[in-house]
Amino acid sequence: MYFPLLPSVLLLVIGVSSSVQAASDDTLKPIDPCTVGSTTGSFYDLRSLSITPPAGDKKPGKNDKMDSWHARGWDYKSNFTLNICAPVIETLDDIVGIDKEHRANVSAFYKYRSETYSLGQMSSNLTLRGRRIVLQYSNGSPCGKDETKRMVRKDNSTWDDDSPDISPRAYIEGSRRKSAIISFHCDKDPLATTALATFVGVDPDECAYSFEVLSTAACVAAQPAQQGVGPAAVFAIIGVIAILVYFLGGVFYQRNVAHARGWRQLPNYSMWAGIGSFIKASGNTLFRRSRRRALALTLH
């Protein structure tokens, strides 16, 4: 028995599958910084919360915000300053445990006893956990009660937190560092024009700080164009491939096994021929009825 069409059928199916994968890869574009999308098509864009200074000699607009976001510390020893997906606007000349080359990249900080403490370096990588958008800053100033106890005076004697003659800069290398995690919530108030940052809490070692930001920017936005092949398109492509396999496989079988020729090579030819005959007969019946009705109207 001879099967001349089998390699062609297989090559066609493989080629169509490769084209689908290539089209999916080509249409997928990298997600912009400070944006995140879900598998269900939801899209969130927090770039409007990033406060940036005017470029060059451009003067700020009347309603432009020219300082970072602020969060009151309430029962904590200090208030906080932070920016979203960008370094803080304020100039920081000296930060505990942060070298000079990284000070311009600090995205959250607080001041205490004339010292400035960083809560982490800038990041624009948003994470979607359920319906909550999360942003995390890390590699801030050294922290931790255990590390504080290991700080020593110049004469190698120990000291406590209340020692007035010791600077917090005496942290040894390898200590833990402060970080900040920011959770964003959708503000459904249509009149809201600004965001509200709130300090939630800090762990006992004063290493991990939690904040919440309420803003309309955290509400779901429309999915941007050309983010990728959607579920409907994937199912449509799979359907087209299935139909091609059905017809090509049927033609292969009818031609090489049943030795059919012409239109009889189509799979289930008798069924398709019966459908065609039924449609033709129905059309002829409707045509004859229309002629009879027209003739009757003419006679009356």
N, C-alpha and C positions, 0 to 999 in steps of 0.2 A: 504493500500500500504506500502511496506517495503523499507526502504532506508538504507541499511547497509553500503554503501560506503561514505555517506555524512560526518560523523565525520573524516574519514581518509583523504578525500580530503581537508577539512578545516585545519586539523592538518599539512598536507604536505605543503600547501601554507604558513601557519604561520611559519613553520620550515624553509622554504626556505628564507622567508623575514628576519627572525631573523639571519640566517647565513650570508646573504648579509650585514646586519648592523654590525654584529660582525667582518666580514672580513674588512669592511671599517674602523672600529675603530682600528683594529689590525695593519693595514698598515699605519695609520696616525701617523707620528712621530712628536714630538715637533720641532718647527722651531728653528734652531740654533741662538744664539745671533748675532745681527748685520746683519741679513738676513731677507728678507721679500718676500712673494709670493703673487700673485694676483689670482683671481678666474678664469682667462683666461689661467693660466699655466705659466705666466711670473715669473721669479725668479731673485732676486737681492741679491748680496753678497758684503758687504762693509768691510769685515773683513781684507782685505788687506790694508785698510786705518788706521787701529788701530796700533799706534806706541807703542811697548812694549819693555822694556829693556831686554837684554839677560838673560836667566835663569841661576842662579848659577854662576859658573866660566867660562861660555861660552863666548868667545870673539865675538864681533860684526863682521859681514862680511864687506867686502870692500865697498859694495854698500848699506849696511843697514843704514836706517835713524835713527839717535840717538837723535833727538829733535822733539818736537811737531810741528804741523802745525802753520804757522803764517799768519795773515791777517793784512794788513796795514789799519790804521784807517782813512787815507785821511784827511777829514775835522773834524774828531773827535779828542779829546784831547789826545788820546793814541792809540797804536797798540794793537793787540790781539794775544793771544796764545791759541790754542785749540787742542784737540785730538778727535778722532772719536771712539765712543763706548768704551772708556778707559780713565782713568785719565791721566792728562798731565805728561810728563816725568820729567819736572822740579820739583825740591824740593821747596815747599812753606812752609816757616817757620811761617809766620804770615799773616793772611787774615782777612780783615775787616768783622766782624759779623759772622765768622765761627769758631766753637770751634776746639780744637786740634784734636779730634778723627775723624773729617770729612774733614780735610785739605788734606789728602792723596787721597780723592775721587773726587777732583775738576777736571772737564774736560775742563774748559775754564776760562780764567782770563785776566785781564789787569792791568797795574800799572799806577798810577797817583799820583804825589806829594809824592813819597816815600811810598805810600800805595798800597797794592794789593787787588783787588776786584774780587771776584768769580762771574762767570756767570752761575753757576749751578753745581750740582753733576752729577756724571757719570750715563749714561743710555745707554742701547743697544737695546731699543725697537724702531724699525723703523716703520714708518707709510707710507702707499702708498696712495697718493691722486692723482688720475688720473695716470699720468705718472711721477709724482714727488715723490721722496723719501724724507721723512722728519724725522729729529731727533731732539728731544727737551731735553734741560737740564733745571733744575729748582732748587729752594732752594739755590740761590746764596747769595751774600752780600745784606744787606738791601738797599732799594732805595726809590725813590719817592720824589717829591718836597714838598708835604704836610708833609711827615715825617721829612724832613730836617728842616722845619720851627718849628717843635715841639722839636727840640734838644735844650738843655739848658746848661748854664754854671753851675759850681759848686755852684754859689750863686743864682741859679734859675732865672737869668736874661736871656732874649732872645738874639739871635745872628744871623748873616747872614752867607752866604757861604764864604764870604771873611774874616771872623774873623780868624786871624792867630793863636790864642791861643786855638783853639778848634779842637779836633781830630774827624774825622768822626766816630770813635768808640762810640760816645755818642748816637747813635741811640737807641731809646727805644724799648722794647720788643713788638712784635706784628706788626712790620712794614712790608711793602711789600718787596719782595726780587727779585733780578735780575734773569733773565732767558735768555736762548739763544735758538734760533730755527735755524736749519741748513737745507737748501734745497740742494739736490744733483742733478747734471745735468750730462748727458752722454757726454763724450768727444770722438767724433768719429775720432779724429786724431790717426791713427795707430802708429805714432812715439812718442806719448805722453807716458812718463815714470813716471810722477809724478802728483800729484793732485795740484790744484790751489784753495786756500781758499780766498774768497773776503768778506769784510765787506759791507753789504748792507745798514744798517741804524739802528736807535734806536728810541724808542718813546720819547716824550717830557719829561717824568718823568725819563728817563734813567733806565728803568726797563726791557724792552723787547728788546733784540738785535737780529738782523737778519744777517745770513751769507749764502753764496752760495759756494758750492764746486764743481768744474769741474773735473771730473775724468773718466777714462775708466771703473773703478770699478762700476760706476753708470749705466752702460749699461746693458741691460737685458742679463742674463746668462741662460744656459740650466737648465731645471727643474731637480733637483736631483731625483735619483731613490727612489721609495717607499715613496713618499710624500703623497700618498693617491690614492683612486680610481678615475680615470679620467672620464670625461663625456662619452667617448666612451664605457668604461667598464660598467658604470651605465646603459646606454641604452641597452647594450648587456645582462646584468643581467635581466633587466625588460622584454626584449624580451623572454628570456628563461622561466621566470615565466609565461608570458602570454601563451606561447605554452603549458606548463605543465597544466595550468588551462583549456585551450581549450580541450586538449585530455582527461584529467581526468574527467572534467565536462561532455564531450561527452560520455565517457564510462559509467559514472554514469547514464546519461539519457537513453542511449540505453539499458542498462542492467535492470534498474528498471522500466522504463516507457514503452519502446518498447519491453521489454522482449527478447532482442536479445542475441545471444550466439556466441562464436567463434569470427572470424574476423569481423562479423557484429556489434560487440559492438563498433567499432571505429566510431567516429563522421564523418558524410558524407561518409559513406562506399561506396555508389554507385559512388560518384565522384572519390574517390581514386581507386576503382576497374576499372572505365572507363579509368583513366589515365594509370593504369597498362596494360589494354588491348590495349590501343593505342600504348604504348611503345613496347609491344610485337609484335603487328602487324607491326609496322614500322620496327622493327628489322628483322622480317621474310621477309618483302619486300626487304630490303637492301641486305639480305643474298641471296635471289633468284636472284636479279639483278647481284650480284657479281659472282654467279655461272654461269649465262648466259654469262656474259662478258668473264669470264675465259675460258668457253667452246668455245666461238666464236674465241678467240685468238688462242686456240689450233687447231681448224679446219683450220684456215688460215695459 
